[in-house]
Amino acid sequence: MWKLIFLKNKKERKTFLKLLKISSTITSFAFAIIIGFTGGYYLDEYLNTSPLFTLILGLIGIIAGIKVFLEDLKNF
């Protein structure tokens, strides 16, 4: 595993790793939602089904984001 050489104090290292985990969780949550809505939007544009797939895939993205968030929170 990559060692955090620049953080000499063990408490600082632990805090830094927690911040990285939180950052990763938030990024995963956001990308799940963005990918769902974006995929739905482009599918609607391709099939001319205005808000149908945007709403469906957006909702799936939100659910996936919440699932990832809760799983990461449980492992935190």
C-alpha positions as CSV (number, residue, x, y, z in Angstrom):
1,M,0.0,0.0,0.0
2,W,1.1,3.5,-0.7
3,K,2.6,5.1,2.4
4,L,1.8,8.7,3.3
5,I,5.3,9.8,4.0
6,F,4.5,13.5,4.2
7,L,2.2,12.9,7.2
8,K,4.4,12.0,10.1
9,N,1.7,11.9,12.8
10,K,-0.5,8.8,12.8
11,K,-3.6,10.8,13.7
12,E,-3.0,13.1,10.7
13,R,-2.6,10.1,8.5
14,K,-5.9,8.5,9.7
15,T,-7.8,11.8,9.2
16,F,-6.4,12.2,5.7
17,L,-7.4,8.7,4.8
18,K,-10.9,9.3,6.1
19,L,-11.2,12.4,4.1
20,L,-10.1,10.5,1.0
21,K,-12.8,7.9,1.6
22,I,-15.5,10.6,2.1
23,S,-14.3,12.3,-1.1
24,S,-14.5,9.0,-3.0
25,T,-18.0,8.3,-1.7
26,I,-19.3,11.7,-2.7
27,T,-17.8,11.4,-6.1
28,S,-19.3,8.0,-6.7
29,F,-22.7,9.3,-5.5
30,A,-22.6,12.2,-7.9
31,F,-21.3,10.3,-10.9
32,A,-24.0,7.6,-10.5
33,I,-26.7,10.3,-10.7
34,I,-25.0,12.2,-13.6
35,I,-24.5,9.1,-15.6
36,G,-28.2,8.1,-15.1
37,F,-29.6,11.4,-16.2
38,T,-27.2,11.9,-19.0
39,G,-27.8,8.4,-20.4
40,G,-31.5,8.9,-20.1
41,Y,-31.3,12.3,-21.9
42,Y,-29.4,10.9,-24.8
43,L,-31.6,7.9,-25.1
44,D,-34.6,10.2,-25.2
45,E,-33.0,12.3,-27.9
46,Y,-32.3,9.2,-29.9
47,L,-35.7,7.6,-29.6
48,N,-37.8,10.9,-29.4
49,T,-39.4,9.9,-26.1
50,S,-39.0,13.3,-24.4
51,P,-38.7,12.8,-20.6
52,L,-39.4,9.1,-20.3
53,F,-35.9,7.6,-20.2
54,T,-34.4,10.7,-18.5
55,L,-36.8,10.2,-15.6
56,I,-36.4,6.4,-15.5
57,L,-32.6,6.3,-15.8
58,G,-32.3,9.4,-13.5
59,L,-34.2,7.6,-10.8
60,I,-32.1,4.5,-11.3
61,G,-29.0,6.7,-11.0
62,I,-30.3,8.2,-7.8
63,I,-31.0,4.8,-6.3
64,A,-27.6,3.5,-7.4
65,G,-26.0,6.6,-5.8
66,I,-27.8,6.1,-2.5
67,K,-26.9,2.4,-2.6
68,V,-23.2,3.2,-3.1
69,F,-23.4,5.9,-0.4
70,L,-24.9,3.6,2.2
71,E,-22.5,0.8,1.4
72,D,-19.5,3.1,1.8
73,L,-21.1,4.5,5.0
74,K,-21.5,1.0,6.4
75,N,-17.8,0.3,5.7
76,F,-16.6,3.6,7.1
